[in-house]
């Protein structure tokens, strides 16, 4: 099972197929807002469209959480 709400977050983006990748890399609700484009690439998210979609959603999380 993917940690916390990460799977739900991925489901909402239509990218639930990447849930196992997030689990392998131990990305949970705390780590998710800290991810960079480079992190996503390092995790093996190769499709540029998916990677950009995730990163845009991560930036929204950062703004709502006040993460810099």
N, CA, C and O atoms as a Maestro MAE file, in Angstrom:
{
 s_m_m2io_version
 :::
 2.0.0
}

f_m_ct {
 s_m_title
 :::
 protein
 m_atom[272] {
  # First column is atom index #
  i_m_mmod_type
  r_m_x_coord
  r_m_y_coord
  r_m_z_coord
  i_m_residue_number
  s_m_chain_name
  s_m_pdb_residue_name
  s_m_pdb_atom_name
  i_m_atomic_number
  :::
  1 25 0.841 -1.198 0.000 1 A "UNK " " N  " 7
  2 3 0.000 0.000 0.000 1 A "UNK " " CA " 6
  3 2 0.874 1.245 0.000 1 A "UNK " " C  " 6
  4 15 1.886 1.297 0.699 1 A "UNK " " O  " 8
  5 25 0.493 2.228 -0.767 2 A "UNK " " N  " 7
  6 3 1.213 3.487 -0.807 2 A "UNK " " CA " 6
  7 2 0.880 4.266 0.454 2 A "UNK " " C  " 6
  8 15 -0.242 4.212 0.957 2 A "UNK " " O  " 8
  9 25 1.856 4.977 0.946 3 A "UNK " " N  " 7
  10 3 1.745 5.714 2.200 3 A "UNK " " CA " 6
  11 2 0.685 6.805 2.124 3 A "UNK " " C  " 6
  12 15 0.549 7.497 1.115 3 A "UNK " " O  " 8
  13 25 -0.074 6.942 3.237 4 A "UNK " " N  " 7
  14 3 -1.009 8.043 3.408 4 A "UNK " " CA " 6
  15 2 -1.897 8.307 2.211 4 A "UNK " " C  " 6
  16 15 -2.490 7.398 1.631 4 A "UNK " " O  " 8
  17 25 -1.971 9.574 1.862 5 A "UNK " " N  " 7
  18 3 -2.841 9.990 0.776 5 A "UNK " " CA " 6
  19 2 -2.168 10.055 -0.574 5 A "UNK " " C  " 6
  20 15 -2.746 10.593 -1.518 5 A "UNK " " O  " 8
  21 25 -0.952 9.517 -0.697 6 A "UNK " " N  " 7
  22 3 -0.235 9.603 -1.962 6 A "UNK " " CA " 6
  23 2 -0.986 8.867 -3.066 6 A "UNK " " C  " 6
  24 15 -1.086 9.372 -4.184 6 A "UNK " " O  " 8
  25 25 -1.513 7.688 -2.772 7 A "UNK " " N  " 7
  26 3 -2.260 6.950 -3.794 7 A "UNK " " CA " 6
  27 2 -3.516 7.714 -4.195 7 A "UNK " " C  " 6
  28 15 -3.854 7.775 -5.377 7 A "UNK " " O  " 8
  29 25 -4.201 8.291 -3.230 8 A "UNK " " N  " 7
  30 3 -5.395 9.087 -3.525 8 A "UNK " " CA " 6
  31 2 -5.024 10.287 -4.392 8 A "UNK " " C  " 6
  32 15 -5.745 10.634 -5.328 8 A "UNK " " O  " 8
  33 25 -3.897 10.914 -4.073 9 A "UNK " " N  " 7
  34 3 -3.405 12.057 -4.846 9 A "UNK " " CA " 6
  35 2 -3.126 11.632 -6.288 9 A "UNK " " C  " 6
  36 15 -3.532 12.313 -7.230 9 A "UNK " " O  " 8
  37 25 -2.438 10.515 -6.454 10 A "UNK " " N  " 7
  38 3 -2.149 9.999 -7.796 10 A "UNK " " CA " 6
  39 2 -3.432 9.636 -8.538 10 A "UNK " " C  " 6
  40 15 -3.562 9.909 -9.731 10 A "UNK " " O  " 8
  41 25 -4.380 9.019 -7.829 11 A "UNK " " N  " 7
  42 3 -5.675 8.682 -8.439 11 A "UNK " " CA " 6
  43 2 -6.350 9.943 -8.981 11 A "UNK " " C  " 6
  44 15 -6.894 9.936 -10.085 11 A "UNK " " O  " 8
  45 25 -6.311 11.019 -8.201 12 A "UNK " " N  " 7
  46 3 -6.934 12.279 -8.595 12 A "UNK " " CA " 6
  47 2 -6.299 12.891 -9.836 12 A "UNK " " C  " 6
  48 15 -6.951 13.622 -10.582 12 A "UNK " " O  " 8
  49 25 -5.035 12.591 -10.048 13 A "UNK " " N  " 7
  50 3 -4.329 13.090 -11.238 13 A "UNK " " CA " 6
  51 2 -4.502 12.159 -12.438 13 A "UNK " " C  " 6
  52 15 -4.087 12.482 -13.551 13 A "UNK " " O  " 8
  53 25 -5.119 11.004 -12.199 14 A "UNK " " N  " 7
  54 3 -5.244 10.011 -13.263 14 A "UNK " " CA " 6
  55 2 -3.940 9.277 -13.512 14 A "UNK " " C  " 6
  56 15 -3.713 8.752 -14.602 14 A "UNK " " O  " 8
  57 25 -3.080 9.240 -12.494 15 A "UNK " " N  " 7
  58 3 -1.755 8.637 -12.641 15 A "UNK " " CA " 6
  59 2 -1.516 7.529 -11.617 15 A "UNK " " C  " 6
  60 15 -0.394 7.343 -11.147 15 A "UNK " " O  " 8
  61 25 -2.559 6.806 -11.280 16 A "UNK " " N  " 7
  62 3 -2.442 5.767 -10.250 16 A "UNK " " CA " 6
  63 2 -1.477 4.654 -10.635 16 A "UNK " " C  " 6
  64 15 -1.014 3.907 -9.773 16 A "UNK " " O  " 8
  65 25 -1.170 4.538 -11.925 17 A "UNK " " N  " 7
  66 3 -0.226 3.498 -12.357 17 A "UNK " " CA " 6
  67 2 1.169 3.712 -11.759 17 A "UNK " " C  " 6
  68 15 1.982 2.788 -11.734 17 A "UNK " " O  " 8
  69 25 1.446 4.927 -11.280 18 A "UNK " " N  " 7
  70 3 2.746 5.222 -10.688 18 A "UNK " " CA " 6
  71 2 2.802 4.956 -9.177 18 A "UNK " " C  " 6
  72 15 3.846 5.163 -8.558 18 A "UNK " " O  " 8
  73 25 1.712 4.507 -8.586 19 A "UNK " " N  " 7
  74 3 1.682 4.257 -7.145 19 A "UNK " " CA " 6
  75 2 2.803 3.324 -6.681 19 A "UNK " " C  " 6
  76 15 3.431 3.605 -5.660 19 A "UNK " " O  " 8
  77 25 3.079 2.224 -7.394 20 A "UNK " " N  " 7
  78 3 4.177 1.349 -6.949 20 A "UNK " " CA " 6
  79 2 5.537 2.049 -6.922 20 A "UNK " " C  " 6
  80 15 6.377 1.742 -6.076 20 A "UNK " " O  " 8
  81 25 5.753 2.981 -7.841 21 A "UNK " " N  " 7
  82 3 7.019 3.721 -7.871 21 A "UNK " " CA " 6
  83 2 7.156 4.570 -6.610 21 A "UNK " " C  " 6
  84 15 8.225 4.614 -6.000 21 A "UNK " " O  " 8
  85 25 6.082 5.240 -6.223 22 A "UNK " " N  " 7
  86 3 6.106 6.074 -5.030 22 A "UNK " " CA " 6
  87 2 6.301 5.213 -3.780 22 A "UNK " " C  " 6
  88 15 6.959 5.632 -2.828 22 A "UNK " " O  " 8
  89 25 5.729 4.019 -3.789 23 A "UNK " " N  " 7
  90 3 5.905 3.111 -2.654 23 A "UNK " " CA " 6
  91 2 7.358 2.628 -2.569 23 A "UNK " " C  " 6
  92 15 7.943 2.621 -1.486 23 A "UNK " " O  " 8
  93 25 7.931 2.230 -3.685 24 A "UNK " " N  " 7
  94 3 9.322 1.760 -3.708 24 A "UNK " " CA " 6
  95 2 10.264 2.834 -3.169 24 A "UNK " " C  " 6
  96 15 11.220 2.533 -2.454 24 A "UNK " " O  " 8
  97 25 9.986 4.077 -3.516 25 A "UNK " " N  " 7
  98 3 10.848 5.181 -3.103 25 A "UNK " " CA " 6
  99 2 10.433 5.791 -1.765 25 A "UNK " " C  " 6
  100 15 10.973 6.817 -1.350 25 A "UNK " " O  " 8
  101 25 9.479 5.158 -1.099 26 A "UNK " " N  " 7
  102 3 9.036 5.549 0.248 26 A "UNK " " CA " 6
  103 2 8.577 7.002 0.312 26 A "UNK " " C  " 6
  104 15 8.879 7.724 1.263 26 A "UNK " " O  " 8
  105 25 7.841 7.416 -0.719 27 A "UNK " " N  " 7
  106 3 7.286 8.766 -0.748 27 A "UNK " " CA " 6
  107 2 5.952 8.746 -0.015 27 A "UNK " " C  " 6
  108 15 5.004 8.080 -0.431 27 A "UNK " " O  " 8
  109 25 5.900 9.484 1.075 28 A "UNK " " N  " 7
  110 3 4.667 9.582 1.851 28 A "UNK " " CA " 6
  111 2 4.154 11.023 1.797 28 A "UNK " " C  " 6
  112 15 4.682 11.846 1.049 28 A "UNK " " O  " 8
  113 25 3.126 11.324 2.591 29 A "UNK " " N  " 7
  114 3 2.519 12.656 2.584 29 A "UNK " " CA " 6
  115 2 3.506 13.749 2.986 29 A "UNK " " C  " 6
  116 15 3.377 14.893 2.552 29 A "UNK " " O  " 8
  117 25 4.473 13.406 3.798 30 A "UNK " " N  " 7
  118 3 5.461 14.379 4.266 30 A "UNK " " CA " 6
  119 2 6.494 14.693 3.180 30 A "UNK " " C  " 6
  120 15 6.911 15.840 3.022 30 A "UNK " " O  " 8
  121 25 6.899 13.665 2.440 31 A "UNK " " N  " 7
  122 3 7.935 13.815 1.416 31 A "UNK " " CA " 6
  123 2 7.363 14.380 0.113 31 A "UNK " " C  " 6
  124 15 8.043 15.129 -0.589 31 A "UNK " " O  " 8
  125 25 6.140 14.029 -0.205 32 A "UNK " " N  " 7
  126 3 5.538 14.404 -1.489 32 A "UNK " " CA " 6
  127 2 5.702 15.883 -1.838 32 A "UNK " " C  " 6
  128 15 6.131 16.185 -2.952 32 A "UNK " " O  " 8
  129 25 5.381 16.823 -0.937 33 A "UNK " " N  " 7
  130 3 5.504 18.240 -1.317 33 A "UNK " " CA " 6
  131 2 6.942 18.713 -1.518 33 A "UNK " " C  " 6
  132 15 7.166 19.819 -2.011 33 A "UNK " " O  " 8
  133 25 7.905 17.893 -1.145 34 A "UNK " " N  " 7
  134 3 9.315 18.269 -1.258 34 A "UNK " " CA " 6
  135 2 9.954 17.808 -2.566 34 A "UNK " " C  " 6
  136 15 11.086 18.186 -2.866 34 A "UNK " " O  " 8
  137 25 9.244 17.002 -3.339 35 A "UNK " " N  " 7
  138 3 9.809 16.439 -4.562 35 A "UNK " " CA " 6
  139 2 10.053 17.505 -5.626 35 A "UNK " " C  " 6
  140 15 9.273 18.445 -5.780 35 A "UNK " " O  " 8
  141 25 11.142 17.337 -6.348 36 A "UNK " " N  " 7
  142 3 11.489 18.224 -7.459 36 A "UNK " " CA " 6
  143 2 11.310 17.461 -8.774 36 A "UNK " " C  " 6
  144 15 11.074 16.253 -8.782 36 A "UNK " " O  " 8
  145 25 11.428 18.191 -9.877 37 A "UNK " " N  " 7
  146 3 11.372 17.531 -11.186 37 A "UNK " " CA " 6
  147 2 12.481 16.495 -11.293 37 A "UNK " " C  " 6
  148 15 12.270 15.409 -11.833 37 A "UNK " " O  " 8
  149 25 13.656 16.825 -10.782 38 A "UNK " " N  " 7
  150 3 14.788 15.903 -10.823 38 A "UNK " " CA " 6
  151 2 14.489 14.643 -10.002 38 A "UNK " " C  " 6
  152 15 14.837 13.537 -10.413 38 A "UNK " " O  " 8
  153 25 13.846 14.812 -8.846 39 A "UNK " " N  " 7
  154 3 13.468 13.646 -8.030 39 A "UNK " " CA " 6
  155 2 12.543 12.730 -8.812 39 A "UNK " " C  " 6
  156 15 12.733 11.514 -8.826 39 A "UNK " " O  " 8
  157 25 11.548 13.308 -9.460 40 A "UNK " " N  " 7
  158 3 10.602 12.498 -10.235 40 A "UNK " " CA " 6
  159 2 11.323 11.746 -11.345 40 A "UNK " " C  " 6
  160 15 11.033 10.579 -11.608 40 A "UNK " " O  " 8
  161 25 12.258 12.418 -11.988 41 A "UNK " " N  " 7
  162 3 13.038 11.772 -13.047 41 A "UNK " " CA " 6
  163 2 13.879 10.639 -12.455 41 A "UNK " " C  " 6
  164 15 13.941 9.547 -13.020 41 A "UNK " " O  " 8
  165 25 14.527 10.903 -11.312 42 A "UNK " " N  " 7
  166 3 15.340 9.886 -10.642 42 A "UNK " " CA " 6
  167 2 14.508 8.683 -10.205 42 A "UNK " " C  " 6
  168 15 15.018 7.565 -10.134 42 A "UNK " " O  " 8
  169 25 13.229 8.911 -9.915 43 A "UNK " " N  " 7
  170 3 12.335 7.828 -9.513 43 A "UNK " " CA " 6
  171 2 11.903 6.982 -10.709 43 A "UNK " " C  " 6
  172 15 11.298 5.923 -10.541 43 A "UNK " " O  " 8
  173 25 12.218 7.456 -11.919 44 A "UNK " " N  " 7
  174 3 11.866 6.692 -13.103 44 A "UNK " " CA " 6
  175 2 10.584 7.130 -13.776 44 A "UNK " " C  " 6
  176 15 10.051 6.416 -14.626 44 A "UNK " " O  " 8
  177 25 10.078 8.308 -13.401 45 A "UNK " " N  " 7
  178 3 8.893 8.839 -14.084 45 A "UNK " " CA " 6
  179 2 9.404 9.421 -15.403 45 A "UNK " " C  " 6
  180 15 9.783 10.590 -15.475 45 A "UNK " " O  " 8
  181 25 9.408 8.589 -16.439 46 A "UNK " " N  " 7
  182 3 10.032 8.955 -17.699 46 A "UNK " " CA " 6
  183 2 9.164 9.773 -18.636 46 A "UNK " " C  " 6
  184 15 9.676 10.585 -19.406 46 A "UNK " " O  " 8
  185 25 7.871 9.572 -18.578 47 A "UNK " " N  " 7
  186 3 6.975 10.290 -19.483 47 A "UNK " " CA " 6
  187 2 6.914 11.757 -19.063 47 A "UNK " " C  " 6
  188 15 6.504 12.080 -17.949 47 A "UNK " " O  " 8
  189 25 7.324 12.626 -19.963 48 A "UNK " " N  " 7
  190 3 7.396 14.051 -19.637 48 A "UNK " " CA " 6
  191 2 6.035 14.603 -19.232 48 A "UNK " " C  " 6
  192 15 5.942 15.389 -18.288 48 A "UNK " " O  " 8
  193 25 4.988 14.203 -19.930 49 A "UNK " " N  " 7
  194 3 3.653 14.699 -19.600 49 A "UNK " " CA " 6
  195 2 3.244 14.328 -18.189 49 A "UNK " " C  " 6
  196 15 2.734 15.165 -17.444 49 A "UNK " " O  " 8
  197 25 3.463 13.085 -17.822 50 A "UNK " " N  " 7
  198 3 3.120 12.633 -16.464 50 A "UNK " " CA " 6
  199 2 3.974 13.346 -15.426 50 A "UNK " " C  " 6
  200 15 3.482 13.771 -14.381 50 A "UNK " " O  " 8
  201 25 5.260 13.470 -15.732 51 A "UNK " " N  " 7
  202 3 6.174 14.114 -14.786 51 A "UNK " " CA " 6
  203 2 5.789 15.568 -14.574 51 A "UNK " " C  " 6
  204 15 5.785 16.045 -13.439 51 A "UNK " " O  " 8
  205 25 5.467 16.281 -15.645 52 A "UNK " " N  " 7
  206 3 5.067 17.690 -15.529 52 A "UNK " " CA " 6
  207 2 3.735 17.839 -14.793 52 A "UNK " " C  " 6
  208 15 3.556 18.763 -13.999 52 A "UNK " " O  " 8
  209 25 2.813 16.933 -15.061 53 A "UNK " " N  " 7
  210 3 1.509 16.968 -14.395 53 A "UNK " " CA " 6
  211 2 1.696 16.771 -12.887 53 A "UNK " " C  " 6
  212 15 1.094 17.480 -12.081 53 A "UNK " " O  " 8
  213 25 2.535 15.804 -12.519 54 A "UNK " " N  " 7
  214 3 2.821 15.573 -11.103 54 A "UNK " " CA " 6
  215 2 3.479 16.790 -10.471 54 A "UNK " " C  " 6
  216 15 3.103 17.209 -9.376 54 A "UNK " " O  " 8
  217 25 4.467 17.360 -11.167 55 A "UNK " " N  " 7
  218 3 5.202 18.484 -10.597 55 A "UNK " " CA " 6
  219 2 4.300 19.704 -10.413 55 A "UNK " " C  " 6
  220 15 4.408 20.403 -9.406 55 A "UNK " " O  " 8
  221 25 3.419 19.965 -11.368 56 A "UNK " " N  " 7
  222 3 2.472 21.081 -11.228 56 A "UNK " " CA " 6
  223 2 1.588 20.868 -9.993 56 A "UNK " " C  " 6
  224 15 1.313 21.812 -9.252 56 A "UNK " " O  " 8
  225 25 1.150 19.635 -9.778 57 A "UNK " " N  " 7
  226 3 0.316 19.327 -8.611 57 A "UNK " " CA " 6
  227 2 1.133 19.426 -7.324 57 A "UNK " " C  " 6
  228 15 0.605 19.840 -6.292 57 A "UNK " " O  " 8
  229 25 2.406 19.054 -7.370 58 A "UNK " " N  " 7
  230 3 3.282 19.171 -6.200 58 A "UNK " " CA " 6
  231 2 3.475 20.646 -5.848 58 A "UNK " " C  " 6
  232 15 3.477 21.007 -4.671 58 A "UNK " " O  " 8
  233 25 3.637 21.493 -6.855 59 A "UNK " " N  " 7
  234 3 3.786 22.918 -6.598 59 A "UNK " " CA " 6
  235 2 2.540 23.486 -5.905 59 A "UNK " " C  " 6
  236 15 2.655 24.352 -5.037 59 A "UNK " " O  " 8
  237 25 1.365 23.006 -6.281 60 A "UNK " " N  " 7
  238 3 0.138 23.432 -5.603 60 A "UNK " " CA " 6
  239 2 0.153 22.993 -4.151 60 A "UNK " " C  " 6
  240 15 -0.270 23.742 -3.270 60 A "UNK " " O  " 8
  241 25 0.648 21.755 -3.889 61 A "UNK " " N  " 7
  242 3 0.772 21.286 -2.508 61 A "UNK " " CA " 6
  243 2 1.733 22.174 -1.720 61 A "UNK " " C  " 6
  244 15 1.480 22.496 -0.559 61 A "UNK " " O  " 8
  245 25 2.819 22.562 -2.349 62 A "UNK " " N  " 7
  246 3 3.809 23.402 -1.680 62 A "UNK " " CA " 6
  247 2 3.206 24.738 -1.295 62 A "UNK " " C  " 6
  248 15 3.436 25.228 -0.189 62 A "UNK " " O  " 8
  249 25 2.434 25.335 -2.197 63 A "UNK " " N  " 7
  250 3 1.804 26.629 -1.908 63 A "UNK " " CA " 6
  251 2 0.784 26.509 -0.788 63 A "UNK " " C  " 6
  252 15 0.684 27.389 0.066 63 A "UNK " " O  " 8
  253 25 0.026 25.418 -0.794 64 A "UNK " " N  " 7
  254 3 -1.015 25.267 0.231 64 A "UNK " " CA " 6
  255 2 -0.426 24.901 1.587 64 A "UNK " " C  " 6
  256 15 -1.020 25.202 2.622 64 A "UNK " " O  " 8
  257 25 0.754 24.245 1.588 65 A "UNK " " N  " 7
  258 3 1.406 23.866 2.839 65 A "UNK " " CA " 6
  259 2 2.429 24.881 3.312 65 A "UNK " " C  " 6
  260 15 2.942 24.772 4.425 65 A "UNK " " O  " 8
  261 25 2.729 25.865 2.480 66 A "UNK " " N  " 7
  262 3 3.735 26.846 2.837 66 A "UNK " " CA " 6
  263 2 5.155 26.295 2.775 66 A "UNK " " C  " 6
  264 15 6.047 26.815 3.444 66 A "UNK " " O  " 8
  265 25 5.374 25.254 1.983 67 A "UNK " " N  " 7
  266 3 6.703 24.664 1.827 67 A "UNK " " CA " 6
  267 2 7.484 25.475 0.813 67 A "UNK " " C  " 6
  268 15 6.938 25.865 -0.219 67 A "UNK " " O  " 8
  269 25 8.770 25.738 1.093 68 A "UNK " " N  " 7
  270 3 9.594 26.458 0.129 68 A "UNK " " CA " 6
  271 2 10.521 25.527 -0.590 68 A "UNK " " C  " 6
  272 15 11.293 25.963 -1.444 68 A "UNK " " O  " 8
  :::
 }
 m_bond[271] {
  # First column is bond index #
  i_m_from
  i_m_to
  i_m_order
  :::
  1 1 2 1
  2 2 3 1
  3 3 4 2
  4 3 5 1
  5 5 6 1
  6 6 7 1
  7 7 8 2
  8 7 9 1
  9 9 10 1
  10 10 11 1
  11 11 12 2
  12 11 13 1
  13 13 14 1
  14 14 15 1
  15 15 16 2
  16 15 17 1
  17 17 18 1
  18 18 19 1
  19 19 20 2
  20 19 21 1
  21 21 22 1
  22 22 23 1
  23 23 24 2
  24 23 25 1
  25 25 26 1
  26 26 27 1
  27 27 28 2
  28 27 29 1
  29 29 30 1
  30 30 31 1
  31 31 32 2
  32 31 33 1
  33 33 34 1
  34 34 35 1
  35 35 36 2
  36 35 37 1
  37 37 38 1
  38 38 39 1
  39 39 40 2
  40 39 41 1
  41 41 42 1
  42 42 43 1
  43 43 44 2
  44 43 45 1
  45 45 46 1
  46 46 47 1
  47 47 48 2
  48 47 49 1
  49 49 50 1
  50 50 51 1
  51 51 52 2
  52 51 53 1
  53 53 54 1
  54 54 55 1
  55 55 56 2
  56 55 57 1
  57 57 58 1
  58 58 59 1
  59 59 60 2
  60 59 61 1
  61 61 62 1
  62 62 63 1
  63 63 64 2
  64 63 65 1
  65 65 66 1
  66 66 67 1
  67 67 68 2
  68 67 69 1
  69 69 70 1
  70 70 71 1
  71 71 72 2
  72 71 73 1
  73 73 74 1
  74 74 75 1
  75 75 76 2
  76 75 77 1
  77 77 78 1
  78 78 79 1
  79 79 80 2
  80 79 81 1
  81 81 82 1
  82 82 83 1
  83 83 84 2
  84 83 85 1
  85 85 86 1
  86 86 87 1
  87 87 88 2
  88 87 89 1
  89 89 90 1
  90 90 91 1
  91 91 92 2
  92 91 93 1
  93 93 94 1
  94 94 95 1
  95 95 96 2
  96 95 97 1
  97 97 98 1
  98 98 99 1
  99 99 100 2
  100 99 101 1
  101 101 102 1
  102 102 103 1
  103 103 104 2
  104 103 105 1
  105 105 106 1
  106 106 107 1
  107 107 108 2
  108 107 109 1
  109 109 110 1
  110 110 111 1
  111 111 112 2
  112 111 113 1
  113 113 114 1
  114 114 115 1
  115 115 116 2
  116 115 117 1
  117 117 118 1
  118 118 119 1
  119 119 120 2
  120 119 121 1
  121 121 122 1
  122 122 123 1
  123 123 124 2
  124 123 125 1
  125 125 126 1
  126 126 127 1
  127 127 128 2
  128 127 129 1
  129 129 130 1
  130 130 131 1
  131 131 132 2
  132 131 133 1
  133 133 134 1
  134 134 135 1
  135 135 136 2
  136 135 137 1
  137 137 138 1
  138 138 139 1
  139 139 140 2
  140 139 141 1
  141 141 142 1
  142 142 143 1
  143 143 144 2
  144 143 145 1
  145 145 146 1
  146 146 147 1
  147 147 148 2
  148 147 149 1
  149 149 150 1
  150 150 151 1
  151 151 152 2
  152 151 153 1
  153 153 154 1
  154 154 155 1
  155 155 156 2
  156 155 157 1
  157 157 158 1
  158 158 159 1
  159 159 160 2
  160 159 161 1
  161 161 162 1
  162 162 163 1
  163 163 164 2
  164 163 165 1
  165 165 166 1
  166 166 167 1
  167 167 168 2
  168 167 169 1
  169 169 170 1
  170 170 171 1
  171 171 172 2
  172 171 173 1
  173 173 174 1
  174 174 175 1
  175 175 176 2
  176 175 177 1
  177 177 178 1
  178 178 179 1
  179 179 180 2
  180 179 181 1
  181 181 182 1
  182 182 183 1
  183 183 184 2
  184 183 185 1
  185 185 186 1
  186 186 187 1
  187 187 188 2
  188 187 189 1
  189 189 190 1
  190 190 191 1
  191 191 192 2
  192 191 193 1
  193 193 194 1
  194 194 195 1
  195 195 196 2
  196 195 197 1
  197 197 198 1
  198 198 199 1
  199 199 200 2
  200 199 201 1
  201 201 202 1
  202 202 203 1
  203 203 204 2
  204 203 205 1
  205 205 206 1
  206 206 207 1
  207 207 208 2
  208 207 209 1
  209 209 210 1
  210 210 211 1
  211 211 212 2
  212 211 213 1
  213 213 214 1
  214 214 215 1
  215 215 216 2
  216 215 217 1
  217 217 218 1
  218 218 219 1
  219 219 220 2
  220 219 221 1
  221 221 222 1
  222 222 223 1
  223 223 224 2
  224 223 225 1
  225 225 226 1
  226 226 227 1
  227 227 228 2
  228 227 229 1
  229 229 230 1
  230 230 231 1
  231 231 232 2
  232 231 233 1
  233 233 234 1
  234 234 235 1
  235 235 236 2
  236 235 237 1
  237 237 238 1
  238 238 239 1
  239 239 240 2
  240 239 241 1
  241 241 242 1
  242 242 243 1
  243 243 244 2
  244 243 245 1
  245 245 246 1
  246 246 247 1
  247 247 248 2
  248 247 249 1
  249 249 250 1
  250 250 251 1
  251 251 252 2
  252 251 253 1
  253 253 254 1
  254 254 255 1
  255 255 256 2
  256 255 257 1
  257 257 258 1
  258 258 259 1
  259 259 260 2
  260 259 261 1
  261 261 262 1
  262 262 263 1
  263 263 264 2
  264 263 265 1
  265 265 266 1
  266 266 267 1
  267 267 268 2
  268 267 269 1
  269 269 270 1
  270 270 271 1
  271 271 272 2
  :::
 }
}
